[in-house]
Amino acid sequence: MIKSAAAINLRMGGAEAIKSRLQKSKSMPGALVFVLCAFLLSATAFRSHSASIKATPRARSSSERTDSTKVTQFGDPYSQFRDEEYSNDGLLSESDEIRLGARIHDEVTKKYKLTDVGLARVDSLGQRVARVSLRPKLGYTFHLIEGREINGFSIPGGHVYITTGLLKLANDNELASVLAHEVGHVVARHSLKTLKQRQQNTDIAEALGSITGIAGDAARDLGTTLVQIIGEGFLTIHTREEEREADYLGVRAMPRAGFDPQAMITMFQKVQRVDDLGLLGSLFSDHPYVQERIDNTRYEINRMRREPARKG
């Protein structure tokens, strides 16, 4: 990890503490309690200026672990992603994913101040990369959060957020690289895979079914619990392998959307220059070393240049 003043630290006991808090809500369905705890504790921390939480990546299952010699097979940092096929098979259905994302977004909007100033630019660039992604039929919604921190994140169902600090730092091509990276997380269903690891899909689907029907005290308790969890900085935590996959999907999408993929490198270089200012959010401070990401991106750009042009 990059050791900057903005490094986010998640205490090891955080998961149990929040799970205990969730279970105190007697009116909330037990399965729903577990699902919300599982998802929101699996999430990338969008920290407040006073928070200092160490992000603990989720443990990978044996099937997800990739031997380091395979990761860099023939010097290719992205070899394990090239033949990957993406779908919701074995995960939450797309309709359940969209419903979960909408419920979490409601709580995000209560915690953070969203703005429309500059949003048109974000949405225009984001929709371009979304249309050429490997999940183009999902409806993506892009949001802008007021804040000096250089950060961005995404949640299930196609919601993507960036801060005004990032918006001011990046030119259009660089901003597109960040949005393409976040869309990559949605394409690869990284958060849904975390849910699968932590809970059986059947129980999750049943709990999601109760989300739309709860009312009264149960609804208020659910909203209060989500506010508390989001307020403590939990949103989405990804493994390094997942971050590399999102980088790979992002840089591949950029030229298809008409953007210069070289901008992903210049974005990382800008990040290196502002690292000491304490403004880096989890998008950069808790991701693979920036220089490693630069090297990997440069490799992929050179590879794309050698590929024959596709007709049409």
C-alpha positions in Angstrom: 0.0 0.0 0.0 1.0 3.6 -0.5 1.9 4.9 3.0 0.5 8.5 2.8 -0.9 10.7 5.5 -4.3 9.8 4.1 -3.9 6.1 4.5 -7.2 4.6 5.7 -7.1 2.2 8.7 -9.8 -0.2 9.6 -9.6 -1.7 13.0 -9.7 -5.5 13.0 -12.5 -5.5 15.5 -14.7 -3.3 13.4 -16.7 -6.1 11.8 -17.7 -7.7 15.1 -18.6 -4.4 16.6 -20.9 -3.4 13.8 -22.4 -6.8 13.6 -23.3 -6.6 17.3 -24.9 -3.1 16.7 -27.0 -4.5 13.9 -28.2 -7.4 15.9 -29.5 -5.0 18.6 -32.2 -3.9 16.2 -34.9 -6.4 17.2 -37.4 -5.3 14.6 -35.0 -6.0 11.7 -35.1 -9.4 10.0 -32.1 -11.5 11.0 -31.1 -12.4 7.5 -31.3 -8.8 6.5 -29.1 -7.8 9.4 -26.5 -10.3 8.3 -26.7 -9.2 4.6 -26.3 -5.5 5.4 -23.4 -6.2 7.8 -21.7 -8.5 5.2 -22.1 -6.0 2.3 -21.3 -2.8 4.0 -18.4 -4.2 5.9 -17.0 -5.4 2.6 -17.0 -2.1 1.2 -14.1 0.7 0.1 -13.8 3.3 2.8 -14.8 6.7 1.9 -13.3 8.4 4.9 -14.2 11.7 6.6 -11.3 14.2 7.2 -11.0 13.1 10.8 -11.2 9.3 10.2 -8.2 7.1 10.4 -9.2 3.5 9.5 -7.0 0.8 8.1 -8.7 -1.0 5.1 -8.5 -4.8 5.5 -9.1 -6.5 2.1 -11.5 -9.4 2.1 -9.9 -12.8 2.1 -10.0 -14.5 -1.2 -11.4 -18.0 -1.6 -9.0 -20.8 -2.7 -10.5 -20.6 -6.2 -9.8 -16.8 -6.4 -6.2 -17.1 -5.2 -3.8 -16.7 -8.1 -0.2 -17.9 -8.0 2.2 -15.0 -8.5 3.9 -16.8 -11.4 0.5 -17.0 -13.2 -0.3 -13.4 -12.6 2.9 -12.3 -14.4 2.9 -15.1 -16.9 5.1 -14.2 -19.8 5.5 -10.7 -18.2 1.8 -10.0 -18.6 0.3 -8.4 -15.4 -3.2 -9.0 -16.7 -3.0 -12.5 -18.0 -5.6 -13.9 -15.6 -8.3 -11.5 -16.7 -8.0 -11.8 -20.5 -10.4 -14.7 -20.9 -12.8 -13.8 -18.1 -16.5 -13.8 -18.8 -18.8 -11.7 -16.6 -22.3 -12.4 -15.5 -24.5 -12.5 -12.4 -24.6 -16.3 -12.6 -24.1 -17.7 -9.1 -24.4 -14.3 -7.6 -27.4 -12.0 -6.8 -29.7 -11.6 -9.7 -29.3 -8.3 -11.6 -32.7 -7.1 -10.3 -31.7 -7.8 -6.7 -28.4 -6.1 -7.3 -30.1 -3.0 -8.6 -32.5 -2.9 -5.6 -29.6 -3.3 -3.1 -27.7 -0.5 -4.8 -30.7 1.8 -4.7 -31.1 1.3 -1.0 -27.5 1.9 -0.2 -27.5 5.0 -2.5 -30.4 6.5 -0.5 -28.2 6.3 2.6 -25.1 7.7 0.8 -27.1 10.8 -0.2 -28.1 11.3 3.4 -24.5 11.2 4.7 -22.6 13.0 1.9 -23.4 16.3 0.2 -24.0 15.7 -3.5 -23.8 18.5 -6.0 -25.0 19.1 -9.5 -22.2 21.6 -10.2 -19.9 19.8 -12.6 -22.1 16.7 -12.7 -23.0 17.1 -16.4 -19.3 16.7 -17.3 -19.0 13.6 -15.1 -22.1 12.0 -16.5 -21.2 12.7 -20.1 -17.8 11.1 -19.7 -19.1 8.3 -17.5 -21.8 7.3 -19.9 -19.3 7.1 -22.8 -17.1 4.6 -21.0 -20.2 2.7 -19.6 -21.6 2.2 -23.1 -18.4 0.5 -24.3 -17.9 -1.5 -21.1 -18.4 -5.3 -20.9 -21.7 -4.5 -19.2 -23.3 -1.9 -21.4 -27.0 -2.7 -20.8 -26.9 -1.8 -17.1 -28.2 1.6 -16.3 -25.3 3.6 -14.8 -25.8 6.7 -12.6 -22.9 9.0 -11.9 -22.8 11.2 -8.8 -20.6 14.0 -7.5 -19.7 14.4 -3.8 -18.5 17.7 -2.5 -15.1 17.3 -0.9 -11.4 18.2 -1.2 -10.3 14.5 -1.0 -9.2 12.9 -4.2 -11.5 9.9 -4.3 -14.1 7.8 -6.1 -16.0 4.6 -5.5 -18.9 2.5 -6.9 -21.6 0.3 -5.4 -23.8 -2.5 -6.9 -26.4 -1.6 -9.5 -24.2 0.9 -11.4 -23.9 3.8 -9.0 -20.5 5.6 -9.4 -19.3 8.5 -7.2 -16.4 10.8 -7.4 -15.4 13.9 -5.4 -15.2 17.5 -6.5 -11.5 17.4 -5.5 -10.9 14.7 -8.1 -13.0 16.6 -10.6 -10.8 19.7 -10.3 -7.6 17.7 -10.5 -8.3 15.7 -13.6 -8.7 16.7 -17.3 -11.4 14.9 -19.3 -9.3 12.0 -20.4 -7.9 11.5 -16.8 -11.4 11.7 -15.3 -12.6 9.2 -17.9 -9.9 6.8 -16.7 -11.1 7.0 -13.1 -14.7 6.5 -14.2 -13.7 3.6 -16.4 -11.9 2.0 -13.5 -15.0 2.3 -11.3 -17.3 0.9 -14.0 -14.8 -2.0 -14.2 -15.6 -2.9 -10.6 -19.3 -3.0 -11.5 -18.7 -5.0 -14.6 -16.7 -7.6 -12.6 -19.3 -7.7 -9.8 -16.6 -7.4 -7.2 -19.0 -6.4 -4.4 -21.4 -9.2 -5.3 -18.6 -11.7 -5.1 -17.9 -10.4 -1.6 -21.5 -11.0 -0.7 -21.3 -14.6 -2.0 -18.3 -15.3 0.0 -19.9 -14.0 3.3 -23.4 -15.4 3.0 -25.5 -17.9 1.0 -27.2 -16.4 -2.0 -30.6 -17.8 -1.0 -30.6 -16.0 2.4 -29.4 -12.8 0.7 -32.3 -12.9 -1.9 -34.8 -13.5 0.9 -33.4 -10.5 2.9 -33.5 -8.3 -0.2 -37.1 -9.3 -0.6 -37.8 -7.8 2.8 -36.1 -4.5 2.0 -39.0 -3.2 -0.2 -41.7 -4.3 2.2 -40.5 -3.1 5.6 -42.1 -0.1 7.2 -42.6 1.7 10.5 -40.0 0.9 13.3 -38.2 -1.7 11.1 -37.7 0.8 8.3 -36.5 3.5 10.7 -34.1 1.0 12.4 -32.7 -0.1 9.0 -32.1 3.5 8.0 -30.4 4.4 11.3 -28.1 1.3 11.1 -27.1 2.2 7.5 -26.4 5.8 8.5 -24.2 4.6 11.3 -22.3 2.2 9.2 -21.8 4.6 6.3 -20.9 7.4 8.8 -18.0 5.2 10.1 -16.6 5.1 6.6 -17.5 1.7 5.1 -18.4 1.5 1.4 -16.3 -1.0 -0.6 -13.1 -2.7 0.1 -11.4 -4.6 -2.8 -8.5 -6.9 -3.0 -5.4 -5.9 -4.9 -6.3 -8.4 -7.6 -9.7 -6.8 -8.0 -8.1 -3.4 -8.3 -5.8 -4.7 -11.0 -8.8 -6.2 -12.8 -10.7 -2.8 -12.7 -7.6 -1.1 -14.0 -7.4 -3.6 -16.8 -11.1 -3.3 -17.7 -10.8 0.5 -17.5 -7.8 1.0 -19.7 -9.2 -1.4 -22.3 -12.5 0.6 -22.4 -10.9 4.0 -22.9 -9.9 3.9 -26.6 -13.3 2.2 -27.4 -14.9 5.3 -25.8 -12.7 7.7 -27.7 -10.4 8.6 -24.8 -6.6 8.5 -24.7 -5.6 5.6 -22.4 -2.3 7.4 -21.7 -4.4 9.6 -19.5 -4.6 6.8 -16.9 -0.9 7.1 -16.5 -0.9 10.9 -16.2 -3.7 10.5 -13.6 -1.5 8.2 -11.5 1.4 10.6 -11.9 -0.7 13.5 -10.6 -1.6 11.3 -7.7 2.0 10.8 -6.9 2.6 14.5 -6.8 -0.3 15.2 -4.3 0.3 12.2 -2.1 2.1 14.2 0.6 -0.8 16.7 0.9 -3.0 14.2 2.7 -5.8 14.5 0.2 -5.8 10.9 -1.3 -8.8 8.9 -0.7 -9.1 5.1 -0.7 -9.3 5.0 -4.5 -5.5 5.7 -4.6 -4.1 5.4 -1.1 -5.2 1.8 -0.5 -4.8 0.5 -4.0 -1.7 -1.2 -5.4 1.4 0.9 -5.5 0.9 3.7 -7.9 4.2 3.0 -9.7 3.0 -0.6 -10.2 -0.2 0.6 -11.7 1.7 2.9 -14.0 3.9 0.1 -15.2 0.9 -2.2 -15.7 -1.0 0.4 -17.6 1.9 1.3 -19.8 2.3 -2.4 -20.6 -1.4 -2.7 -21.7 -1.3 0.4 -23.8 1.7 -0.9 -25.7 -0.1 -4.2 -26.1 -3.2 -2.5 -27.5 -1.1 -0.6 -30.0 0.3 -3.8 -31.3 -3.2 -5.3 -31.8 -4.7 -5.2 -35.3 -7.4 -2.6 -35.7 -10.9 -4.0 -35.6 -13.2 -3.2 -38.5 -16.4 -1.4 -37.7 
